């Protein structure tokens, strides 16, 4: 949570990235045998493209649960299929996800290169919405990196202007719009405009709640909690985290649960409620250990 230790998902960035695929159609050549009466194959084949989409979804889900290295391995399969079928939408989407995973792992230069490649591919081959989404994630990453610096407000305002231009291009896809609202919320938080930040995050929350995207809704509540904590509204922040936990319990998302309990421990500590902080941190460590993220568990256990 930054000062609420942003959910490890956001620190490494942000919880959950789904994509809508608009497959570009192409026509296969007719195949004839030596006999002029041989049947022709005119149907379009989606086997490899469907497999690529399934692998991409699995990679995103794996990353959402904190397993970024595993997600990269899974994504390589999707990437090969996207290239072998020469499907522009899949090429853009796999590059965008790869950029996200690399950023989570701290490989920032590679991440920005992937997002750049995705946006170029999308622009060249008519996938304007997917290209804009790649740029939205690139803008979000820049905002997250600026959070650790004393950045002039004008820099963040320029990123907001860029973001608003990109959001025009994704307006037909609700999930991409939600990604834009989250990024706007983070920018407003960076500027210390707490009311505006929560307003944008709630816009994303409304989209995810309507679509029953439990993990995404939980992530929005997590970010709302971070805004409230930075504003000094600790009890309101804790209530937002309790709501995030309720959503992640329904989604059986152990990584999200551990992240929210860890953040709750930080908020309790800021509020001077030390024993409650230790209880929350201990619970977070238990969950991290139970889902196999031993290093994260050990960091918390050492602090305890």
C-alpha positions as CSV (number, residue, x, y, z in Angstrom):
1,X,0.0,0.0,0.0
2,X,2.8,2.5,-0.3
3,X,2.5,3.8,3.2
4,X,-0.1,1.2,3.8
5,X,2.2,-1.1,1.9
6,X,0.3,-1.3,-1.3
7,X,-0.9,-4.8,-1.9
8,X,2.1,-6.9,-2.9
9,X,0.2,-7.3,-6.2
10,X,0.5,-3.6,-6.8
11,X,3.9,-3.2,-5.2
12,X,5.4,-5.9,-7.6
13,X,1.9,-3.4,-8.8
14,X,-2.1,-3.8,-8.9
15,X,-4.7,-7.2,-8.5
16,X,-6.1,-8.7,-11.7
17,X,-5.9,-8.2,-15.5
18,X,-8.5,-9.7,-17.8
19,X,-8.5,-9.1,-21.5
20,X,-11.3,-9.3,-24.2
21,X,-10.0,-10.7,-27.4
22,X,-11.2,-9.5,-30.8
23,X,-9.7,-12.1,-33.2
24,X,-8.7,-10.9,-36.6
25,X,-10.2,-13.3,-39.2
26,X,-8.3,-14.6,-42.2
27,X,-9.2,-17.0,-45.0
28,X,-7.2,-20.2,-45.5
29,X,-6.2,-21.3,-49.0
30,X,-8.4,-24.0,-50.5
31,X,-6.7,-27.4,-50.5
32,X,-7.3,-29.7,-53.4
33,X,-6.2,-33.3,-54.0
34,X,-5.1,-34.5,-57.4
35,X,-8.8,-35.3,-58.2
36,X,-10.8,-32.3,-59.4
37,X,-13.8,-33.5,-57.5
38,X,-12.0,-33.5,-54.1
39,X,-13.8,-31.6,-51.3
40,X,-12.5,-28.2,-50.4
41,X,-11.7,-27.0,-46.9
42,X,-13.2,-23.6,-46.4
43,X,-13.9,-23.5,-42.7
44,X,-11.8,-21.2,-40.4
45,X,-9.7,-22.9,-37.7
46,X,-9.5,-21.5,-34.2
47,X,-7.9,-24.4,-32.4
48,X,-4.5,-22.8,-31.7
49,X,-6.0,-19.4,-31.2
50,X,-8.4,-20.7,-28.6
51,X,-5.6,-22.5,-26.9
52,X,-3.5,-19.3,-26.8
53,X,-6.4,-17.4,-25.3
54,X,-6.9,-20.1,-22.6
55,X,-3.2,-20.1,-21.8
56,X,-3.2,-16.3,-21.6
57,X,-6.1,-16.3,-19.2
58,X,-4.3,-19.0,-17.1
59,X,-1.1,-16.9,-17.1
60,X,-3.1,-13.8,-15.9
61,X,-4.8,-15.8,-13.2
62,X,-1.5,-17.2,-12.0
63,X,0.0,-13.7,-11.8
64,X,-3.0,-12.5,-9.9
65,X,-2.2,-15.1,-7.3
66,X,1.3,-13.9,-6.9
67,X,3.2,-16.5,-9.0
68,X,4.8,-14.2,-11.5
69,X,7.6,-16.5,-12.6
70,X,5.2,-19.3,-13.2
71,X,2.9,-16.9,-15.1
72,X,5.8,-16.0,-17.5
73,X,6.4,-19.7,-18.2
74,X,2.7,-20.2,-19.0
75,X,2.6,-17.1,-21.1
76,X,5.4,-18.3,-23.3
77,X,3.1,-21.0,-24.6
78,X,0.4,-18.5,-25.4
79,X,3.0,-16.2,-27.1
80,X,4.3,-19.0,-29.4
81,X,0.7,-19.8,-30.5
82,X,-0.1,-16.1,-31.0
83,X,3.0,-15.8,-33.3
84,X,2.5,-19.1,-35.1
85,X,-1.1,-18.1,-36.0
86,X,-0.1,-14.5,-36.7
87,X,-3.1,-13.2,-34.8
88,X,-2.6,-9.5,-34.1
89,X,-5.0,-9.3,-31.1
90,X,-3.3,-12.2,-29.4
91,X,0.2,-10.8,-30.1
92,X,-0.8,-7.5,-28.6
93,X,-2.5,-9.1,-25.5
94,X,0.4,-11.5,-24.8
95,X,2.9,-8.7,-25.0
96,X,0.8,-6.5,-22.7
97,X,0.5,-9.3,-20.1
98,X,4.3,-10.0,-20.4
99,X,4.9,-6.3,-19.7
100,X,2.7,-6.5,-16.6
101,X,4.5,-9.6,-15.3
102,X,7.9,-8.2,-15.9
103,X,7.0,-5.0,-14.1
104,X,5.8,-7.0,-11.1
105,X,9.2,-8.7,-11.0
106,X,11.0,-5.4,-11.0
107,X,12.3,-5.8,-14.6
108,X,11.0,-2.3,-15.5
109,X,13.0,-1.6,-18.7
110,X,11.9,-4.9,-20.3
111,X,8.3,-4.2,-19.2
112,X,8.2,-0.8,-20.9
113,X,9.7,-2.3,-24.1
114,X,6.9,-5.0,-24.1
115,X,4.2,-2.4,-23.7
116,X,5.7,-0.3,-26.5
117,X,5.8,-3.3,-28.8
118,X,2.2,-4.1,-27.9
119,X,1.0,-0.6,-28.7
120,X,2.9,-0.5,-32.0
121,X,1.5,-3.9,-33.1
122,X,-2.0,-2.8,-32.2
123,X,-1.8,0.5,-34.0
124,X,-0.3,-1.1,-37.2
125,X,-2.9,-3.9,-37.4
126,X,-6.0,-2.1,-36.4
127,X,-6.3,-3.2,-32.8
128,X,-6.6,0.4,-31.5
129,X,-8.4,-0.6,-28.2
130,X,-5.8,-3.2,-27.3
131,X,-3.0,-0.8,-28.2
132,X,-4.5,1.8,-25.9
133,X,-4.8,-0.7,-23.1
134,X,-1.1,-1.4,-23.3
135,X,-0.4,2.3,-23.1
136,X,-2.7,2.6,-20.1
137,X,-0.7,-0.1,-18.2
138,X,2.5,1.7,-19.2
139,X,1.1,5.0,-17.8
140,X,0.1,3.2,-14.6
141,X,3.6,1.8,-14.2
142,X,5.1,5.3,-14.5
143,X,2.7,6.6,-11.9
144,X,3.7,3.8,-9.5
145,X,7.4,4.6,-10.0
146,X,6.8,8.2,-9.4
147,X,5.1,7.4,-6.1
148,X,8.6,6.9,-4.6
149,X,9.8,10.3,-5.8
150,X,9.1,14.0,-5.1
151,X,7.6,14.5,-8.6
152,X,6.3,17.8,-9.8
153,X,2.5,17.8,-10.1
154,X,2.8,18.9,-13.7
155,X,4.4,15.5,-14.6
156,X,1.4,13.6,-13.1
157,X,-1.1,15.9,-14.7
158,X,0.5,15.2,-18.1
159,X,0.1,11.5,-17.5
160,X,-3.5,12.0,-16.6
161,X,-4.0,13.9,-19.9
162,X,-2.4,11.0,-21.8
163,X,-4.6,8.6,-19.9
164,X,-7.8,10.4,-20.8
165,X,-6.8,10.3,-24.5
166,X,-6.2,6.5,-24.3
167,X,-9.5,5.9,-22.5
168,X,-11.5,7.3,-25.4
169,X,-10.1,4.4,-27.5
170,X,-11.1,1.6,-25.0
171,X,-14.6,2.9,-24.1
172,X,-16.3,0.0,-25.8
173,X,-14.7,-2.5,-23.4
174,X,-15.8,-2.2,-19.8
175,X,-12.9,-4.1,-18.3
176,X,-10.4,-1.8,-20.1
177,X,-12.3,1.2,-19.0
178,X,-12.0,-0.1,-15.4
179,X,-8.3,-0.4,-15.8
180,X,-8.2,3.2,-16.9
181,X,-10.3,4.4,-13.9
182,X,-7.9,2.5,-11.5
183,X,-5.0,4.3,-13.2
184,X,-6.7,7.6,-12.8
185,X,-7.3,6.8,-9.1
186,X,-3.6,6.1,-8.6
187,X,-2.7,9.4,-10.3
188,X,-5.1,11.4,-8.1
189,X,-3.7,9.6,-5.1
190,X,-0.2,10.6,-6.1
191,X,-1.4,14.2,-6.2
192,X,-3.0,13.9,-2.8
193,X,-6.5,14.5,-4.1
194,X,-8.1,11.9,-1.9
195,X,-11.8,12.5,-2.8
196,X,-11.0,12.4,-6.5
197,X,-8.9,9.3,-6.1
198,X,-11.6,7.4,-4.3
199,X,-14.2,8.6,-6.9
200,X,-12.2,7.1,-9.8
201,X,-11.5,3.8,-7.9
202,X,-15.2,3.5,-7.2
203,X,-16.0,3.9,-10.9
204,X,-13.8,0.8,-11.5
205,X,-15.4,-0.9,-8.5
206,X,-18.9,-0.4,-10.0
207,X,-17.8,-2.1,-13.3
208,X,-16.2,-5.1,-11.6
209,X,-19.1,-5.5,-9.1
210,X,-21.7,-5.4,-12.0
211,X,-19.7,-8.0,-13.8
212,X,-19.2,-10.2,-10.7
213,X,-15.4,-9.9,-11.0
214,X,-14.7,-10.8,-7.4
215,X,-10.9,-10.5,-7.4
216,X,-11.0,-7.2,-9.3
217,X,-13.6,-5.8,-6.9
218,X,-11.4,-6.8,-4.0
219,X,-8.5,-5.0,-5.5
220,X,-10.5,-1.8,-5.9
221,X,-11.4,-1.9,-2.2
222,X,-7.7,-2.5,-1.4
223,X,-6.8,0.6,-3.3
224,X,-9.6,2.6,-1.7
225,X,-8.2,1.5,1.6
226,X,-4.8,2.9,0.6
227,X,-6.3,6.3,-0.3
228,X,-8.1,6.5,3.0
229,X,-5.1,5.5,5.0
230,X,-2.9,8.1,3.3
231,X,-5.6,10.6,4.2
232,X,-5.4,9.6,7.8
233,X,-8.9,8.0,7.9
234,X,-7.7,4.8,9.5
235,X,-11.0,3.3,10.5
236,X,-12.5,3.9,7.1
237,X,-9.4,2.3,5.6
238,X,-9.8,-0.8,7.8
239,X,-13.4,-1.1,6.8
240,X,-12.4,-1.1,3.1
241,X,-9.8,-3.8,3.8
242,X,-12.5,-5.9,5.5
243,X,-14.6,-5.6,2.4
244,X,-11.7,-6.6,0.2
245,X,-11.2,-9.6,2.4
246,X,-14.9,-10.6,2.0
247,X,-14.6,-10.5,-1.8
248,X,-11.3,-12.4,-1.8
249,X,-12.8,-15.1,0.4
250,X,-15.6,-15.6,-2.1
251,X,-13.0,-15.8,-4.9
252,X,-10.8,-18.2,-2.8
253,X,-7.8,-15.9,-3.6
254,X,-5.2,-16.6,-1.0
255,X,-2.8,-14.0,-2.3
256,X,-5.3,-11.3,-2.2
257,X,-6.3,-12.3,1.3
258,X,-2.8,-12.3,2.6
259,X,-2.1,-8.9,1.0
260,X,-5.1,-7.3,2.6
261,X,-4.3,-8.8,6.1
262,X,-0.8,-7.5,5.7
263,X,-2.1,-4.0,4.8
264,X,-4.5,-4.2,7.7
265,X,-1.6,-4.8,10.0
266,X,0.1,-1.7,8.6
267,X,-3.0,0.4,9.1
268,X,-3.4,-0.8,12.7
269,X,0.2,0.1,13.4
270,X,-0.3,3.6,12.0
271,X,-3.3,3.9,14.3
272,X,-1.2,2.8,17.3
273,X,-3.1,-0.4,17.7
274,X,0.0,-2.6,18.0
275,X,-1.5,-5.9,19.2
276,X,-4.1,-5.8,16.5
277,X,-1.4,-5.1,14.0
278,X,0.6,-8.1,15.1
279,X,-2.5,-10.3,14.9
280,X,-3.2,-9.2,11.3
281,X,0.4,-9.6,10.2
282,X,0.6,-13.1,11.7
283,X,-2.6,-14.1,9.8
284,X,-1.1,-12.7,6.6
285,X,2.1,-14.7,7.1
286,X,0.1,-17.9,7.7
287,X,-1.8,-17.4,4.5
288,X,1.4,-16.7,2.5
289,X,3.0,-19.8,3.9
290,X,-0.2,-21.9,3.1
291,X,-0.2,-20.9,-0.6
292,X,3.6,-21.5,-0.9
293,X,4.9,-18.0,-0.9
294,X,7.4,-18.8,1.8
295,X,9.7,-15.8,1.3
296,X,6.8,-13.3,1.8
297,X,5.8,-15.2,4.9
298,X,9.3,-15.2,6.3
299,X,9.6,-11.4,5.9
300,X,6.5,-10.8,8.0
301,X,7.6,-13.4,10.5
302,X,10.9,-11.7,11.0
303,X,9.1,-8.4,11.6
304,X,6.9,-10.1,14.2
